Amino acid sequence: MKKYTNGWKGAGAILGALGGFLYWHEVGCLTGHCPIQSHWQTMTLWGGAMGFLMTDLLQQLLKNGLNRPEKSEK
């Protein structure tokens, strides 16, 4: 399982960066007063970071959910 962990995180970061770029391209900030959304570079980095963090969170939730012992009813 440890072998593919970094691969999933990298894929999440790449998909997040792509999503950030597409968000900038389609929505963006027309006035230039938005510090993150006004430049494609910052929005791509922000999206990549969010994709990495969401993939890491999902992996932790799946790992803890699958290893949780069953509750026994009395």
Biopython code that builds the backbone (N, CA, C, O; Angstrom):
import numpy as np
from Bio.PDB.StructureBuilder import StructureBuilder

atoms = [
    (1, "MET", "N", (0.826, -1.190, 0.000)),
    (1, "MET", "CA", (0.000, 0.000, 0.000)),
    (1, "MET", "C", (0.868, 1.251, 0.000)),
    (1, "MET", "O", (0.530, 2.238, -0.654)),
    (2, "LYS", "N", (1.962, 1.221, 0.713)),
    (2, "LYS", "CA", (2.839, 2.382, 0.791)),
    (2, "LYS", "C", (3.452, 2.705, -0.570)),
    (2, "LYS", "O", (3.800, 3.853, -0.847)),
    (3, "LYS", "N", (3.581, 1.688, -1.410)),
    (3, "LYS", "CA", (4.212, 1.870, -2.712)),
    (3, "LYS", "C", (3.436, 2.855, -3.595)),
    (3, "LYS", "O", (4.046, 3.641, -4.319)),
    (4, "TYR", "N", (2.103, 2.822, -3.542)),
    (4, "TYR", "CA", (1.288, 3.649, -4.425)),
    (4, "TYR", "C", (0.803, 4.940, -3.771)),
    (4, "TYR", "O", (0.123, 5.736, -4.418)),
    (5, "THR", "N", (1.137, 5.159, -2.505)),
    (5, "THR", "CA", (0.652, 6.341, -1.792)),
    (5, "THR", "C", (1.121, 7.628, -2.454)),
    (5, "THR", "O", (0.316, 8.529, -2.689)),
    (6, "ASN", "N", (2.393, 7.726, -2.753)),
    (6, "ASN", "CA", (2.918, 8.946, -3.354)),
    (6, "ASN", "C", (2.403, 9.141, -4.776)),
    (6, "ASN", "O", (2.259, 10.277, -5.227)),
    (7, "GLY", "N", (2.128, 8.064, -5.477)),
    (7, "GLY", "CA", (1.573, 8.167, -6.823)),
    (7, "GLY", "C", (0.181, 8.769, -6.814)),
    (7, "GLY", "O", (-0.143, 9.598, -7.665)),
    (8, "TRP", "N", (-0.645, 8.364, -5.863)),
    (8, "TRP", "CA", (-1.991, 8.920, -5.761)),
    (8, "TRP", "C", (-1.942, 10.395, -5.375)),
    (8, "TRP", "O", (-2.717, 11.201, -5.889)),
    (9, "LYS", "N", (-1.030, 10.746, -4.470)),
    (9, "LYS", "CA", (-0.906, 12.147, -4.065)),
    (9, "LYS", "C", (-0.429, 13.006, -5.237)),
    (9, "LYS", "O", (-0.896, 14.131, -5.412)),
    (10, "GLY", "N", (0.491, 12.482, -6.031)),
    (10, "GLY", "CA", (0.967, 13.203, -7.214)),
    (10, "GLY", "C", (-0.137, 13.372, -8.246)),
    (10, "GLY", "O", (-0.268, 14.431, -8.859)),
    (11, "ALA", "N", (-0.928, 12.327, -8.434)),
    (11, "ALA", "CA", (-2.047, 12.429, -9.377)),
    (11, "ALA", "C", (-3.077, 13.439, -8.891)),
    (11, "ALA", "O", (-3.641, 14.187, -9.689)),
    (12, "GLY", "N", (-3.326, 13.461, -7.582)),
    (12, "GLY", "CA", (-4.255, 14.446, -7.027)),
    (12, "GLY", "C", (-3.748, 15.863, -7.203)),
    (12, "GLY", "O", (-4.523, 16.777, -7.486)),
    (13, "ALA", "N", (-2.441, 16.048, -7.035)),
    (13, "ALA", "CA", (-1.859, 17.387, -7.218)),
    (13, "ALA", "C", (-1.949, 17.830, -8.673)),
    (13, "ALA", "O", (-2.234, 18.995, -8.948)),
    (14, "ILE", "N", (-1.712, 16.923, -9.594)),
    (14, "ILE", "CA", (-1.791, 17.266, -11.019)),
    (14, "ILE", "C", (-3.225, 17.594, -11.420)),
    (14, "ILE", "O", (-3.462, 18.564, -12.140)),
    (15, "LEU", "N", (-4.192, 16.783, -10.953)),
    (15, "LEU", "CA", (-5.590, 17.073, -11.261)),
    (15, "LEU", "C", (-6.050, 18.383, -10.616)),
    (15, "LEU", "O", (-6.824, 19.135, -11.207)),
    (16, "GLY", "N", (-5.566, 18.647, -9.399)),
    (16, "GLY", "CA", (-5.897, 19.906, -8.748)),
    (16, "GLY", "C", (-5.313, 21.101, -9.481)),
    (16, "GLY", "O", (-5.968, 22.135, -9.611)),
    (17, "ALA", "N", (-4.080, 20.961, -9.961)),
    (17, "ALA", "CA", (-3.461, 22.049, -10.727)),
    (17, "ALA", "C", (-4.227, 22.292, -12.022)),
    (17, "ALA", "O", (-4.439, 23.440, -12.413)),
    (18, "LEU", "N", (-4.636, 21.235, -12.679)),
    (18, "LEU", "CA", (-5.440, 21.378, -13.896)),
    (18, "LEU", "C", (-6.777, 22.047, -13.581)),
    (18, "LEU", "O", (-7.238, 22.916, -14.322)),
    (19, "GLY", "N", (-7.392, 21.633, -12.476)),
    (19, "GLY", "CA", (-8.639, 22.264, -12.064)),
    (19, "GLY", "C", (-8.459, 23.732, -11.718)),
    (19, "GLY", "O", (-9.317, 24.554, -12.039)),
    (20, "GLY", "N", (-7.348, 24.073, -11.064)),
    (20, "GLY", "CA", (-7.073, 25.471, -10.746)),
    (20, "GLY", "C", (-6.876, 26.310, -11.991)),
    (20, "GLY", "O", (-7.356, 27.441, -12.064)),
    (21, "PHE", "N", (-6.173, 25.765, -12.968)),
    (21, "PHE", "CA", (-5.985, 26.494, -14.217)),
    (21, "PHE", "C", (-7.307, 26.691, -14.952)),
    (21, "PHE", "O", (-7.589, 27.773, -15.467)),
    (22, "LEU", "N", (-8.113, 25.630, -14.995)),
    (22, "LEU", "CA", (-9.406, 25.757, -15.668)),
    (22, "LEU", "C", (-10.318, 26.735, -14.944)),
    (22, "LEU", "O", (-11.080, 27.461, -15.583)),
    (23, "TYR", "N", (-10.248, 26.761, -13.619)),
    (23, "TYR", "CA", (-11.034, 27.735, -12.863)),
    (23, "TYR", "C", (-10.594, 29.157, -13.197)),
    (23, "TYR", "O", (-11.426, 30.043, -13.397)),
    (24, "TRP", "N", (-9.283, 29.367, -13.255)),
    (24, "TRP", "CA", (-8.771, 30.696, -13.618)),
    (24, "TRP", "C", (-9.235, 31.088, -15.018)),
    (24, "TRP", "O", (-9.634, 32.229, -15.255)),
    (25, "HIS", "N", (-9.178, 30.132, -15.939)),
    (25, "HIS", "CA", (-9.521, 30.412, -17.336)),
    (25, "HIS", "C", (-11.006, 30.710, -17.502)),
    (25, "HIS", "O", (-11.368, 31.615, -18.253)),
    (26, "GLU", "N", (-11.871, 29.968, -16.815)),
    (26, "GLU", "CA", (-13.306, 30.117, -17.005)),
    (26, "GLU", "C", (-13.919, 31.179, -16.086)),
    (26, "GLU", "O", (-14.797, 31.929, -16.514)),
    (27, "VAL", "N", (-13.467, 31.251, -14.826)),
    (27, "VAL", "CA", (-14.071, 32.179, -13.873)),
    (27, "VAL", "C", (-13.132, 33.348, -13.623)),
    (27, "VAL", "O", (-13.442, 34.491, -13.956)),
    (28, "GLY", "N", (-11.984, 33.049, -13.035)),
    (28, "GLY", "CA", (-10.945, 34.050, -12.829)),
    (28, "GLY", "C", (-11.385, 35.292, -12.080)),
    (28, "GLY", "O", (-12.358, 35.270, -11.326)),
    (29, "CYS", "N", (-10.663, 36.363, -12.296)),
    (29, "CYS", "CA", (-10.947, 37.649, -11.672)),
    (29, "CYS", "C", (-10.661, 38.732, -12.718)),
    (29, "CYS", "O", (-9.509, 38.953, -13.090)),
    (30, "LEU", "N", (-11.685, 39.382, -13.174)),
    (30, "LEU", "CA", (-11.530, 40.353, -14.258)),
    (30, "LEU", "C", (-10.903, 41.665, -13.807)),
    (30, "LEU", "O", (-10.245, 42.338, -14.600)),
    (31, "THR", "N", (-11.095, 42.037, -12.554)),
    (31, "THR", "CA", (-10.612, 43.340, -12.099)),
    (31, "THR", "C", (-9.131, 43.325, -11.737)),
    (31, "THR", "O", (-8.475, 44.365, -11.792)),
    (32, "GLY", "N", (-8.597, 42.171, -11.370)),
    (32, "GLY", "CA", (-7.202, 42.093, -10.964)),
    (32, "GLY", "C", (-6.988, 42.357, -9.488)),
    (32, "GLY", "O", (-5.847, 42.392, -9.029)),
    (33, "HIS", "N", (-8.066, 42.543, -8.733)),
    (33, "HIS", "CA", (-7.948, 42.803, -7.301)),
    (33, "HIS", "C", (-7.996, 41.526, -6.473)),
    (33, "HIS", "O", (-7.890, 41.594, -5.249)),
    (34, "CYS", "N", (-8.148, 40.396, -7.085)),
    (34, "CYS", "CA", (-8.177, 39.112, -6.374)),
    (34, "CYS", "C", (-6.749, 38.556, -6.359)),
    (34, "CYS", "O", (-6.217, 38.228, -7.419)),
    (35, "PRO", "N", (-6.123, 38.443, -5.197)),
    (35, "PRO", "CA", (-4.709, 38.056, -5.164)),
    (35, "PRO", "C", (-4.429, 36.648, -5.684)),
    (35, "PRO", "O", (-3.365, 36.414, -6.258)),
    (36, "ILE", "N", (-5.339, 35.722, -5.504)),
    (36, "ILE", "CA", (-5.078, 34.353, -5.953)),
    (36, "ILE", "C", (-5.641, 34.117, -7.340)),
    (36, "ILE", "O", (-4.976, 33.504, -8.174)),
    (37, "GLN", "N", (-6.836, 34.583, -7.607)),
    (37, "GLN", "CA", (-7.531, 34.262, -8.853)),
    (37, "GLN", "C", (-7.110, 35.105, -10.042)),
    (37, "GLN", "O", (-7.480, 34.779, -11.170)),
    (38, "SER", "N", (-6.361, 36.163, -9.843)),
    (38, "SER", "CA", (-6.067, 37.048, -10.966)),
    (38, "SER", "C", (-4.926, 36.554, -11.850)),
    (38, "SER", "O", (-4.833, 36.978, -13.002)),
    (39, "HIS", "N", (-4.051, 35.673, -11.356)),
    (39, "HIS", "CA", (-2.926, 35.159, -12.147)),
    (39, "HIS", "C", (-3.041, 33.649, -12.288)),
    (39, "HIS", "O", (-3.393, 32.953, -11.336)),
    (40, "TRP", "N", (-2.746, 33.156, -13.462)),
    (40, "TRP", "CA", (-2.870, 31.722, -13.685)),
    (40, "TRP", "C", (-1.848, 30.938, -12.878)),
    (40, "TRP", "O", (-2.116, 29.802, -12.487)),
    (41, "GLN", "N", (-0.670, 31.524, -12.619)),
    (41, "GLN", "CA", (0.375, 30.812, -11.879)),
    (41, "GLN", "C", (-0.066, 30.528, -10.439)),
    (41, "GLN", "O", (0.101, 29.411, -9.949)),
    (42, "THR", "N", (-0.620, 31.520, -9.772)),
    (42, "THR", "CA", (-1.026, 31.320, -8.387)),
    (42, "THR", "C", (-2.236, 30.403, -8.290)),
    (42, "THR", "O", (-2.333, 29.605, -7.358)),
    (43, "MET", "N", (-3.149, 30.505, -9.229)),
    (43, "MET", "CA", (-4.333, 29.646, -9.191)),
    (43, "MET", "C", (-3.966, 28.195, -9.477)),
    (43, "MET", "O", (-4.565, 27.283, -8.906)),
    (44, "THR", "N", (-2.994, 27.970, -10.351)),
    (44, "THR", "CA", (-2.545, 26.607, -10.634)),
    (44, "THR", "C", (-1.844, 26.011, -9.419)),
    (44, "THR", "O", (-2.075, 24.851, -9.079)),
    (45, "LEU", "N", (-0.987, 26.794, -8.759)),
    (45, "LEU", "CA", (-0.324, 26.299, -7.543)),
    (45, "LEU", "C", (-1.328, 26.039, -6.428)),
    (45, "LEU", "O", (-1.224, 25.037, -5.721)),
    (46, "TRP", "N", (-2.290, 26.925, -6.266)),
    (46, "TRP", "CA", (-3.309, 26.762, -5.241)),
    (46, "TRP", "C", (-4.132, 25.501, -5.506)),
    (46, "TRP", "O", (-4.408, 24.736, -4.582)),
    (47, "GLY", "N", (-4.521, 25.283, -6.749)),
    (47, "GLY", "CA", (-5.278, 24.089, -7.097)),
    (47, "GLY", "C", (-4.469, 22.820, -6.883)),
    (47, "GLY", "O", (-5.011, 21.815, -6.424)),
    (48, "GLY", "N", (-3.177, 22.849, -7.207)),
    (48, "GLY", "CA", (-2.322, 21.693, -6.975)),
    (48, "GLY", "C", (-2.189, 21.365, -5.500)),
    (48, "GLY", "O", (-2.216, 20.197, -5.112)),
    (49, "ALA", "N", (-2.047, 22.393, -4.677)),
    (49, "ALA", "CA", (-1.958, 22.171, -3.230)),
    (49, "ALA", "C", (-3.259, 21.597, -2.688)),
    (49, "ALA", "O", (-3.235, 20.691, -1.855)),
    (50, "MET", "N", (-4.388, 22.110, -3.149)),
    (50, "MET", "CA", (-5.677, 21.602, -2.686)),
    (50, "MET", "C", (-5.905, 20.160, -3.154)),
    (50, "MET", "O", (-6.447, 19.345, -2.406)),
    (51, "GLY", "N", (-5.498, 19.845, -4.375)),
    (51, "GLY", "CA", (-5.621, 18.474, -4.864)),
    (51, "GLY", "C", (-4.772, 17.511, -4.063)),
    (51, "GLY", "O", (-5.212, 16.404, -3.754)),
    (52, "PHE", "N", (-3.551, 17.920, -3.720)),
    (52, "PHE", "CA", (-2.663, 17.090, -2.907)),
    (52, "PHE", "C", (-3.267, 16.859, -1.529)),
    (52, "PHE", "O", (-3.297, 15.728, -1.045)),
    (53, "LEU", "N", (-3.748, 17.923, -0.895)),
    (53, "LEU", "CA", (-4.308, 17.795, 0.455)),
    (53, "LEU", "C", (-5.594, 16.977, 0.472)),
    (53, "LEU", "O", (-5.817, 16.198, 1.398)),
    (54, "MET", "N", (-6.439, 17.143, -0.536)),
    (54, "MET", "CA", (-7.678, 16.365, -0.582)),
    (54, "MET", "C", (-7.397, 14.892, -0.828)),
    (54, "MET", "O", (-8.095, 14.038, -0.282)),
    (55, "THR", "N", (-6.400, 14.574, -1.632)),
    (55, "THR", "CA", (-6.026, 13.178, -1.859)),
    (55, "THR", "C", (-5.471, 12.569, -0.581)),
    (55, "THR", "O", (-5.791, 11.427, -0.250)),
    (56, "ASP", "N", (-4.646, 13.313, 0.137)),
    (56, "ASP", "CA", (-4.101, 12.827, 1.398)),
    (56, "ASP", "C", (-5.214, 12.598, 2.417)),
    (56, "ASP", "O", (-5.197, 11.591, 3.125)),
    (57, "LEU", "N", (-6.173, 13.505, 2.504)),
    (57, "LEU", "CA", (-7.297, 13.355, 3.418)),
    (57, "LEU", "C", (-8.130, 12.137, 3.057)),
    (57, "LEU", "O", (-8.529, 11.380, 3.942)),
    (58, "LEU", "N", (-8.399, 11.937, 1.785)),
    (58, "LEU", "CA", (-9.180, 10.790, 1.340)),
    (58, "LEU", "C", (-8.471, 9.483, 1.669)),
    (58, "LEU", "O", (-9.108, 8.521, 2.098)),
    (59, "GLN", "N", (-7.157, 9.445, 1.469)),
    (59, "GLN", "CA", (-6.405, 8.238, 1.805)),
    (59, "GLN", "C", (-6.463, 7.938, 3.297)),
    (59, "GLN", "O", (-6.609, 6.780, 3.687)),
    (60, "GLN", "N", (-6.352, 8.959, 4.131)),
    (60, "GLN", "CA", (-6.416, 8.757, 5.574)),
    (60, "GLN", "C", (-7.798, 8.276, 5.993)),
    (60, "GLN", "O", (-7.910, 7.392, 6.842)),
    (61, "LEU", "N", (-8.851, 8.843, 5.413)),
    (61, "LEU", "CA", (-10.200, 8.408, 5.751)),
    (61, "LEU", "C", (-10.448, 6.972, 5.325)),
    (61, "LEU", "O", (-11.058, 6.205, 6.071)),
    (62, "LEU", "N", (-9.992, 6.598, 4.149)),
    (62, "LEU", "CA", (-10.172, 5.223, 3.695)),
    (62, "LEU", "C", (-9.363, 4.245, 4.535)),
    (62, "LEU", "O", (-9.831, 3.148, 4.839)),
    (63, "LYS", "N", (-8.149, 4.641, 4.912)),
    (63, "LYS", "CA", (-7.302, 3.768, 5.717)),
    (63, "LYS", "C", (-7.905, 3.558, 7.094)),
    (63, "LYS", "O", (-7.948, 2.428, 7.581)),
    (64, "ASN", "N", (-8.368, 4.617, 7.727)),
    (64, "ASN", "CA", (-8.950, 4.498, 9.057)),
    (64, "ASN", "C", (-10.311, 3.824, 9.015)),
    (64, "ASN", "O", (-10.678, 3.120, 9.955)),
    (65, "GLY", "N", (-11.050, 4.024, 7.964)),
    (65, "GLY", "CA", (-12.362, 3.399, 7.845)),
    (65, "GLY", "C", (-12.267, 1.915, 7.597)),
    (65, "GLY", "O", (-13.101, 1.160, 8.097)),
    (66, "LEU", "N", (-11.281, 1.468, 6.845)),
    (66, "LEU", "CA", (-11.138, 0.050, 6.551)),
    (66, "LEU", "C", (-10.518, -0.727, 7.701)),
    (66, "LEU", "O", (-10.756, -1.928, 7.827)),
    (67, "ASN", "N", (-9.737, -0.076, 8.534)),
    (67, "ASN", "CA", (-9.076, -0.753, 9.648)),
    (67, "ASN", "C", (-9.843, -0.630, 10.961)),
    (67, "ASN", "O", (-9.368, -1.100, 11.995)),
    (68, "ARG", "N", (-11.004, -0.015, 10.937)),
    (68, "ARG", "CA", (-11.792, 0.168, 12.149)),
    (68, "ARG", "C", (-12.405, -1.174, 12.559)),
    (68, "ARG", "O", (-13.007, -1.847, 11.722)),
    (69, "PRO", "N", (-12.267, -1.576, 13.820)),
    (69, "PRO", "CA", (-12.884, -2.839, 14.255)),
    (69, "PRO", "C", (-14.400, -2.712, 14.310)),
    (69, "PRO", "O", (-14.941, -1.642, 14.589)),
    (70, "GLU", "N", (-15.067, -3.813, 14.042)),
    (70, "GLU", "CA", (-16.520, -3.825, 14.075)),
    (70, "GLU", "C", (-17.008, -3.720, 15.512)),
    (70, "GLU", "O", (-16.391, -4.280, 16.419)),
    (71, "LYS", "N", (-18.112, -3.007, 15.727)),
    (71, "LYS", "CA", (-18.708, -2.898, 17.056)),
    (71, "LYS", "C", (-19.567, -4.135, 17.308)),
    (71, "LYS", "O", (-20.370, -4.538, 16.466)),
    (72, "SER", "N", (-19.384, -4.709, 18.451)),
    (72, "SER", "CA", (-20.196, -5.882, 18.785)),
    (72, "SER", "C", (-21.386, -5.463, 19.607)),
    (72, "SER", "O", (-21.264, -4.666, 20.537)),
    (73, "GLU", "N", (-22.543, -6.003, 19.261)),
    (73, "GLU", "CA", (-23.761, -5.677, 20.002)),
    (73, "GLU", "C", (-23.905, -6.645, 21.147)),
    (73, "GLU", "O", (-23.632, -7.837, 21.008)),
    (74, "LYS", "N", (-24.339, -6.122, 22.293)),
    (74, "LYS", "CA", (-24.494, -6.986, 23.477)),
    (74, "LYS", "C", (-25.941, -7.339, 23.684)),
    (74, "LYS", "O", (-26.273, -8.057, 24.627)),
]
sb = StructureBuilder()
sb.init_structure("model")
sb.init_model(0)
sb.init_chain("A")
sb.init_seg("    ")
for serial, (resi, resn, name, xyz) in enumerate(atoms, 1):
    if name == "N":
        sb.init_residue(resn, " ", resi, " ")
    sb.init_atom(name, np.array(xyz, "f"), 0.0, 1.0, " ", f" {name:<3s}", serial, name[0])
structure = sb.get_structure()
